[in-house]
């Protein structure tokens, strides 16, 4: 196997394993990893729109819309009409969404620390820099 194939095979296996561990945590909150990623995006960016979420997450607007609808049904986010364009919906965290986000984030951070516990901070920083250099 050439190094390129080995790299991407290892990356895919790592990704799948990580998603499996994440979903074990998220399922306790009736969330999937895709829903968590969008909730995390809204929490990080504050008030935003469906178009902005789909662009940042690199997903189709229809996919983002399904997830956002689910998060609205769970009262984890709120939707308000735009001030300039009433057709535009602004999305933001609800109070219950903010509480849940903090709780889930703490559990996810614990899991992530456990995964990286065999690496010192310099090694983790080096891996982050290398992954950022890959431009797909």
MIKOLMI-979496 format. One line per 2 residues: their letters; for each residue x, y, z of N, C-alpha, C, O. Coordinates in nm, 4 decimals. Layout:
N
A = X,Y,Z,X,Y,Z,X,Y,Z,X,Y,Z ~ ...
***
This chain:
136
XX = 0.0863,-0.1175,0.0000,0.0000,0.0000,0.0000,0.0910,0.1240,0.0000,0.1906,0.1302,0.0722 ~ 0.0542,0.2202,-0.0817,0.1362,0.3413,-0.0844,0.0995,0.4335,0.0326,-0.0072,0.4182,0.0922
XX = 0.1863,0.5281,0.0654,0.1611,0.6141,0.1829,0.0318,0.6953,0.1735,-0.0341,0.7189,0.2747 ~ -0.0043,0.7378,0.0532,-0.1289,0.8153,0.0365,-0.2500,0.7308,0.0729,-0.3394,0.7761,0.1444
XX = -0.2523,0.6071,0.0229,-0.3636,0.5178,0.0541,-0.3678,0.4866,0.2031,-0.4746,0.4862,0.2643 ~ -0.2525,0.4609,0.2601,-0.2486,0.4295,0.4032,-0.2978,0.5480,0.4860,-0.3735,0.5312,0.5816
XX = -0.2534,0.6689,0.4476,-0.2967,0.7880,0.5207,-0.4485,0.7991,0.5201,-0.5101,0.8144,0.6256 ~ -0.5096,0.7916,0.4013,-0.6540,0.8113,0.3935,-0.7320,0.6939,0.4519,-0.8404,0.7137,0.5068
XX = -0.6796,0.5730,0.4413,-0.7442,0.4594,0.5077,-0.7446,0.4793,0.6595,-0.8462,0.4572,0.7255 ~ -0.6300,0.5212,0.7140,-0.6220,0.5472,0.8581,-0.7140,0.6621,0.8985,-0.7806,0.6561,1.0019
XX = -0.7171,0.7663,0.8162,-0.8026,0.8817,0.8446,-0.9501,0.8409,0.8485,-1.0233,0.8793,0.9397 ~ -0.9926,0.7634,0.7499,-1.1331,0.7193,0.7446,-1.1660,0.6307,0.8639,-1.2722,0.6455,0.9244
XX = -1.0757,0.5382,0.8988,-1.0990,0.4520,1.0144,-1.1065,0.5331,1.1436,-1.1910,0.5065,1.2291 ~ -1.0188,0.6310,1.1576,-1.0201,0.7196,1.2737,-1.1515,0.7969,1.2801,-1.2140,0.8061,1.3858
XX = -1.1928,0.8521,1.1663,-1.3174,0.9286,1.1594,-1.4378,0.8422,1.1995,-1.5214,0.8845,1.2794 ~ -1.4456,0.7233,1.1443,-1.5597,0.6355,1.1748,-1.5621,0.5951,1.3215,-1.6679,0.5905,1.3843
XX = -1.4451,0.5661,1.3744,-1.4364,0.5309,1.5158,-1.4782,0.6485,1.6034,-1.5506,0.6314,1.7015 ~ -1.4323,0.7672,1.5674,-1.4674,0.8880,1.6429,-1.6186,0.9122,1.6386,-1.6797,0.9399,1.7418
XX = -1.6782,0.9022,1.5220,-1.8231,0.9238,1.5087,-1.8996,0.8206,1.5910,-2.0016,0.8536,1.6516 ~ -1.8524,0.6977,1.5940,-1.9168,0.5950,1.6762,-1.9142,0.6314,1.8234,-2.0153,0.6187,1.8926
XX = -1.7986,0.6769,1.8720,-1.7876,0.7192,2.0124,-1.8756,0.8423,2.0390,-1.9428,0.8504,2.1417 ~ -1.8742,0.9361,1.9468,-1.9552,1.0574,1.9631,-2.1035,1.0227,1.9667,-2.1777,1.0759,2.0493
XX = -2.1468,0.9344,1.8785,-2.2888,0.8989,1.8737,-2.3355,0.8281,2.0010,-2.4529,0.8379,2.0369 ~ -2.2462,0.7573,2.0693,-2.2837,0.6966,2.1972,-2.3185,0.8043,2.2996,-2.4116,0.7881,2.3785
XX = -2.2445,0.9124,2.2979,-2.2747,1.0246,2.3881,-2.4000,1.0968,2.3412,-2.4902,1.1240,2.4205 ~ -2.4054,1.1279,2.2116,-2.5140,1.2101,2.1572,-2.6492,1.1401,2.1629,-2.7518,1.2064,2.1780
XX = -2.6513,1.0084,2.1512,-2.7792,0.9369,2.1506,-2.8544,0.9552,2.2824,-2.9773,0.9479,2.2851 ~ -2.7823,0.9786,2.3903,-2.8477,1.0031,2.5190,-2.9267,1.1337,2.5174,-3.0121,1.1560,2.6032
XX = -2.8985,1.2186,2.4210,-2.9665,1.3482,2.4079,-3.0560,1.3528,2.2835,-3.1009,1.4598,2.2424 ~ -3.0812,1.2368,2.2248,-3.1602,1.2268,2.1011,-3.1003,1.3084,1.9876,-3.1727,1.3678,1.9077
XX = -2.9670,1.3110,1.9810,-2.8973,1.3831,1.8748,-2.8068,1.2881,1.7975,-2.7561,1.1899,1.8516 ~ -2.7879,1.3194,1.6703,-2.6890,1.2497,1.5887,-2.5667,1.3404,1.5750,-2.5700,1.4568,1.6151
XX = -2.4605,1.2870,1.5188,-2.3411,1.3699,1.5011,-2.3679,1.4850,1.4039,-2.3139,1.5941,1.4222 ~ -2.4495,1.4631,1.3019,-2.4832,1.5709,1.2079,-2.5616,1.6819,1.2781,-2.5364,1.8001,1.2546
XX = -2.6550,1.6448,1.3627,-2.7326,1.7445,1.4376,-2.6433,1.8191,1.5360,-2.6571,1.9402,1.5538 ~ -2.5515,1.7466,1.5999,-2.4579,1.8094,1.6929,-2.3692,1.9111,1.6207,-2.3425,2.0191,1.6734
XX = -2.3241,1.8768,1.5015,-2.2374,1.9684,1.4272,-2.3094,2.0992,1.3948,-2.2495,2.2065,1.4017 ~ -2.4357,2.0906,1.3601,-2.5114,2.2127,1.3295,-2.5420,2.2894,1.4576,-2.5330,2.4122,1.4589
XX = -2.5773,2.2207,1.5639,-2.6005,2.2887,1.6918,-2.4724,2.3588,1.7367,-2.4764,2.4729,1.7827 ~ -2.3606,2.2913,1.7233,-2.2308,2.3488,1.7611,-2.1981,2.4704,1.6739,-2.1433,2.5690,1.7232
XX = -2.2310,2.4636,1.5463,-2.2080,2.5760,1.4550,-2.2878,2.6988,1.4990,-2.2349,2.8099,1.5022 ~ -2.4136,2.6783,1.5324,-2.4991,2.7903,1.5756,-2.4493,2.8455,1.7085,-2.4486,2.9669,1.7287
XX = -2.4079,2.7584,1.7985,-2.3548,2.8044,1.9276,-2.2275,2.8866,1.9082,-2.2082,2.9875,1.9761 ~ -2.1423,2.8453,1.8180,-2.0156,2.9161,1.7936,-2.0338,3.0500,1.7251,-1.9645,3.1463,1.7578
XX = -2.1265,3.0573,1.6302,-2.1393,3.1762,1.5470,-2.2488,3.2726,1.5919,-2.2623,3.3814,1.5359 ~ -2.3262,3.2342,1.6912,-2.4350,3.3219,1.7344,-2.5436,3.3263,1.6289,-2.5605,3.2313,1.5524
XX = -2.6168,3.4356,1.6244,-2.7273,3.4455,1.5288,-2.6759,3.4240,1.3867,-2.5772,3.4846,1.3450 ~ -2.7439,3.3377,1.3143,-2.6990,3.2981,1.1813,-2.8198,3.2614,1.0971,-2.9333,3.2751,1.1427
XX = -2.7974,3.2155,0.9765,-2.9067,3.1739,0.8880,-2.8805,3.0320,0.8383,-2.7693,2.9804,0.8500 ~ -2.9825,2.9709,0.7837,-2.9713,2.8388,0.7243,-2.8655,2.8388,0.6145,-2.7850,2.7460,0.6062
XX = -2.8648,2.9410,0.5307,-2.7682,2.9499,0.4214,-2.6256,2.9545,0.4769,-2.5363,2.8868,0.4259 ~ -2.6052,3.0341,0.5807,-2.4714,3.0434,0.6405,-2.4288,2.9101,0.7018,-2.3137,2.8692,0.6865
XX = -2.5201,2.8425,0.7706,-2.4897,2.7124,0.8303,-2.4531,2.6126,0.7212,-2.3524,2.5427,0.7326 ~ -2.5331,2.6052,0.6163,-2.5065,2.5079,0.5098,-2.3731,2.5376,0.4403,-2.3016,2.4450,0.4021
XX = -2.3396,2.6643,0.4238,-2.2118,2.7014,0.3617,-2.0946,2.6609,0.4512,-1.9984,2.6000,0.4044 ~ -2.1032,2.6951,0.5808,-1.9934,2.6623,0.6719,-1.9759,2.5119,0.6895,-1.8633,2.4628,0.6976
XX = -2.0868,2.4391,0.6954,-2.0805,2.2931,0.7164,-2.0603,2.2172,0.5856,-2.0390,2.0960,0.5872 ~ -2.0666,2.2870,0.4731,-2.0509,2.2266,0.3402,-2.1544,2.1169,0.3160,-2.1216,2.0059,0.2740
XX = -2.2795,2.1509,0.3437,-2.3903,2.0580,0.3204,-2.4985,2.1287,0.2398,-2.5049,2.2516,0.2368 ~ -2.5825,2.0506,0.1755,-2.6934,2.1057,0.0976,-2.7904,2.1802,0.1894,-2.8078,2.1434,0.3056
XX = -2.8528,2.2846,0.1365,-2.9496,2.3602,0.2158,-3.0657,2.2711,0.2598,-3.1173,2.2871,0.3704 ~ -3.1070,2.1780,0.1746,-3.2187,2.0903,0.2113,-3.1816,2.0008,0.3290,-3.2655,1.9731,0.4147
XX = -3.0570,1.9556,0.3336,-3.0098,1.8737,0.4458,-3.0045,1.9581,0.5727,-3.0508,1.9158,0.6786 ~ -2.9478,2.0777,0.5608,-2.9415,2.1686,0.6767,-3.0818,2.2007,0.7252,-3.1050,2.2074,0.8459
XX = -3.1759,2.2207,0.6335,-3.3129,2.2536,0.6709,-3.3767,2.1418,0.7535,-3.4456,2.1696,0.8516 ~ -3.3546,2.0160,0.7150,-3.4107,1.9027,0.7900,-3.3555,1.8993,0.9325,-3.4300,1.8792,1.0284
XX = -3.2255,1.9188,0.9449,-3.1634,1.9160,1.0776,-3.2109,2.0346,1.1605,-3.2427,2.0193,1.2784 ~ -3.2158,2.1516,1.1001,-3.2597,2.2724,1.1715,-3.4049,2.2572,1.2164,-3.4397,2.2975,1.3273
XX = -3.4892,2.2000,1.1320,-3.6289,2.1758,1.1700,-3.6355,2.0861,1.2929,-3.7147,2.1110,1.3838 ~ -3.5525,1.9817,1.2964,-3.5494,1.8911,1.4113,-3.5029,1.9658,1.5370,-3.5619,1.9498,1.6438
XX = -3.3980,2.0467,1.5246,-3.3481,2.1222,1.6397,-3.4514,2.2238,1.6890,-3.4601,2.2504,1.8089 ~ -3.5292,2.2803,1.5972,-3.6383,2.3709,1.6357,-3.7468,2.2946,1.7110,-3.7993,2.3440,1.8107
XX = -3.7811,2.1737,1.6637,-3.8832,2.0911,1.7300,-3.8406,2.0544,1.8721,-3.9245,2.0434,1.9614 ~ -3.7107,2.0355,1.8927,-3.6596,2.0036,2.0265,-3.6417,2.1285,2.1132,-3.6020,2.1190,2.2293
XX = -3.6710,2.2444,2.0565,-3.6554,2.3735,2.1253,-3.5100,2.3988,2.1663,-3.4835,2.4599,2.2698 ~ -3.4163,2.3511,2.0840,-3.2752,2.3754,2.1113,-3.2265,2.5031,2.0448,-3.1285,2.5636,2.0883
XX = -3.2965,2.5440,1.9379,-3.2667,2.6697,1.8704,-3.3962,2.7453,1.8479,-3.5055,2.6896,1.8580 ~ -3.3817,2.8726,1.8175,-3.4971,2.9586,1.7892,-3.4819,3.0172,1.6500,-3.3706,3.0329,1.5998
XX = -3.5941,3.0493,1.5885,-3.5964,3.1100,1.4564,-3.6773,3.2393,1.4635,-3.7912,3.2398,1.5103 ~ -3.6183,3.3472,1.4173,-3.6885,3.4766,1.4146,-3.6777,3.5353,1.2744,-3.5776,3.5142,1.2060
XX = -3.7807,3.6094,1.2309,-3.7747,3.6704,1.0974,-3.6613,3.7724,1.0897,-3.6294,3.8399,1.1875 ~ -3.6014,3.7817,0.9713,-3.4962,3.8800,0.9499,-3.5522,4.0215,0.9524,-3.6696,4.0427,0.9222
XX = -3.4702,4.1163,0.9876,-3.5155,4.2548,0.9932,-3.5224,4.3162,0.8540,-3.6132,4.3943,0.8256 ~ -3.4276,4.2821,0.7665,-3.4263,4.3376,0.6307,-3.5186,4.2607,0.5366,-3.5867,4.3197,0.4527
XX = -3.5199,4.1316,0.5514,-3.5977,4.0438,0.4641,-3.6737,3.9457,0.5522,-3.6135,3.8584,0.6147 ~ -3.8056,3.9599,0.5575,-3.8865,3.8765,0.6468,-3.8852,3.7291,0.6056,-3.9185,3.6421,0.6861
XX = -3.8470,3.7006,0.4806,-3.8376,3.5612,0.4364,-3.7153,3.4938,0.4976,-3.7130,3.3719,0.5151 ~ -3.6151,3.5727,0.5296,-3.4920,3.5211,0.5907,-3.5172,3.4922,0.7379,-3.5712,3.5759,0.8103
XX = -3.4781,3.3741,0.7811,-3.4965,3.3354,0.9213,-3.3610,3.3374,0.9911,-3.2653,3.2750,0.9454 ~ -3.3546,3.4092,1.1012,-3.2342,3.4112,1.1825,-3.2439,3.3014,1.2871,-3.3462,3.2857,1.3537
XX = -3.1364,3.2261,1.3002,-3.1320,3.1138,1.3936,-3.0386,3.1477,1.5081,-2.9326,3.2070,1.4882 ~ -3.0787,3.1097,1.6272,-2.9946,3.1310,1.7453,-3.0253,3.0220,1.8475,-3.1261,2.9520,1.8382
XX = -2.9367,3.0099,1.9440,-2.9557,2.9107,2.0497,-3.0705,2.9543,2.1411,-3.0841,3.0727,2.1721 ~ -3.1521,2.8591,2.1836,-3.2520,2.8857,2.2872,-3.1835,2.8664,2.4226,-3.0713,2.8160,2.4289
XX = -3.2492,2.9056,2.5288,-3.1913,2.8862,2.6627,-3.1706,2.7379,2.6908,-3.0671,2.6984,2.7445 ~ -3.2698,2.6551,2.6541,-3.2541,2.5105,2.6779,-3.1463,2.4518,2.5865,-3.0748,2.3598,2.6262
XX = -3.1346,2.5038,2.4659,-3.0303,2.4590,2.3748,-2.8926,2.4941,2.4254,-2.7986,2.4155,2.4133 ~ -2.8808,2.6131,2.4825,-2.7526,2.6556,2.5375,-2.7111,2.5660,2.6542,-2.5947,2.5275,2.6652
XX = -2.8071,2.5331,2.7417,-2.7776,2.4436,2.8546,-2.7354,2.3052,2.8054,-2.6364,2.2490,2.8524 ~ -2.8118,2.2508,2.7100,-2.7795,2.1195,2.6567,-2.6441,2.1226,2.5858,-2.5644,2.0300,2.6005
XX = -2.6178,2.2280,2.5095,-2.4910,2.2398,2.4394,-2.3740,2.2335,2.5369,-2.2771,2.1615,2.5126 ~ -2.3818,2.3073,2.6456,-2.2731,2.3080,2.7441,-2.2531,2.1706,2.8067,-2.1396,2.1282,2.8288
XX = -2.3615,2.1019,2.8349,-2.3524,1.9682,2.8941,-2.2905,1.8682,2.7964,-2.2005,1.7923,2.8326 ~ -2.3397,1.8691,2.6724,-2.2880,1.7755,2.5723,-2.1426,1.8087,2.5390,-2.0591,1.7191,2.5264
XX = -2.1133,1.9372,2.5247,-1.9754,1.9779,2.4931,-1.8781,1.9285,2.6001,-1.7677,1.8851,2.5673 ~ -1.9170,1.9343,2.7260,-1.8303,1.8864,2.8340,-1.8044,1.7359,2.8182,-1.6912,1.6904,2.8346
XX = -1.9075,1.6601,2.7868,-1.8898,1.5156,2.7680,-1.8064,1.4850,2.6440,-1.7226,1.3948,2.6453 ~ -1.8295,1.5601,2.5375,-1.7524,1.5397,2.4148,-1.6054,1.5760,2.4374,-1.5164,1.5062,2.3890
XX = -1.5800,1.6833,2.5096,-1.4426,1.7232,2.5392,-1.3727,1.6154,2.6212,-1.2555,1.5862,2.5974 ~ -1.4421,1.5566,2.7159,-1.3852,1.4473,2.7941,-1.3469,1.3299,2.7062,-1.2390,1.2727,2.7218
XX = -1.4345,1.2937,2.6142,-1.4071,1.1845,2.5219,-1.2876,1.2184,2.4325,-1.2019,1.1332,2.4089 ~ -1.2815,1.3413,2.3831,-1.1714,1.3830,2.2966,-1.0383,1.3810,2.3725,-0.9361,1.3390,2.3183
XX = -1.0402,1.4264,2.4973,-0.9176,1.4228,2.5785,-0.8709,1.2793,2.6003,-0.7514,1.2501,2.5969 ~ -0.9662,1.1917,2.6225,-0.9324,1.0505,2.6425,-0.8658,0.9926,2.5170,-0.7683,0.9182,2.5273
XX = -0.9181,1.0267,2.3993,-0.8621,0.9778,2.2734,-0.7182,1.0275,2.2556,-0.6326,0.9539,2.2063 ~ -0.6920,1.1512,2.2954,-0.5606,1.2130,2.2729,-0.4665,1.2038,2.3927,-0.3603,1.2659,2.3925
XX = -0.5039,1.1278,2.4941,-0.4269,1.1268,2.6183,-0.2831,1.0764,2.6018,-0.1977,1.1087,2.6844 ~ -0.2546,0.9989,2.4983,-0.1186,0.9478,2.4783,-0.0277,1.0468,2.4053,0.0892,1.0172,2.3806
XX = -0.0809,1.1637,2.3710,-0.0032,1.2645,2.2988,0.0155,1.3871,2.3861,-0.0764,1.4277,2.4573 ~ 0.1348,1.4467,2.3810,0.1539,1.5717,2.4551,0.1009,1.6871,2.3701,0.0660,1.6683,2.2536
XX = 0.0952,1.8050,2.4286,0.0345,1.9201,2.3602,0.1092,1.9577,2.2330,0.0471,2.0028,2.1368 ~ 0.2404,1.9402,2.2301,0.3173,1.9721,2.1085,0.2802,1.8770,1.9950,0.2702,1.9185,1.8795
XX = 0.2601,1.7502,2.0278,0.2214,1.6535,1.9248,0.0813,1.6845,1.8712,0.0578,1.6772,1.7506 ~ -0.0100,1.7184,1.9592,-0.1458,1.7531,1.9165,-0.1421,1.8780,1.8295,-0.2075,1.8823,1.7254
XX = -0.0664,1.9798,1.8706,-0.0538,2.1014,1.7901,0.0043,2.0700,1.6522,-0.0409,2.1256,1.5521 ~ 0.1031,1.9825,1.6462,0.1638,1.9448,1.5181,0.0620,1.8745,1.4288,0.0566,1.9013,1.3088
XX = -0.0193,1.7841,1.4862,-0.1215,1.7152,1.4073,-0.2247,1.8144,1.3540,-0.2677,1.8038,1.2391 ~ -0.2639,1.9101,1.4368,-0.3603,2.0109,1.3933,-0.3032,2.0905,1.2767,-0.3724,2.1132,1.1775
XX = -0.1786,2.1327,1.2874,-0.1149,2.2098,1.1792,-0.1071,2.1289,1.0502,-0.1317,2.1815,0.9417 ~ -0.0731,2.0017,1.0622,-0.0649,1.9168,0.9423,-0.2017,1.9007,0.8772,-0.2142,1.9112,0.7552
XX = -0.3039,1.8753,0.9578,-0.4375,1.8577,0.9004,-0.4879,1.9866,0.8346,-0.5554,1.9817,0.7317 ~ -0.4555,2.1001,0.8930,-0.4953,2.2287,0.8330,-0.4286,2.2515,0.6980,-0.4842,2.3199,0.6121
XX = -0.3115,2.1953,0.6790,-0.2394,2.2127,0.5524,-0.3011,2.1332,0.4391,-0.2799,2.1652,0.3221 ~ -0.3772,2.0301,0.4722,-0.4423,1.9504,0.3664,-0.5580,2.0330,0.3137,-0.6520,2.0647,0.3866
XX = -0.5501,2.0669,0.1875,-0.6503,2.1546,0.1260,-0.7333,2.0750,0.0261,-0.6928,2.0538,-0.0883 ~ -0.8496,2.0316,0.0715,-0.9391,1.9554,-0.0181,-1.0502,2.0476,-0.0631,-1.1378,2.0063,-0.1391
***
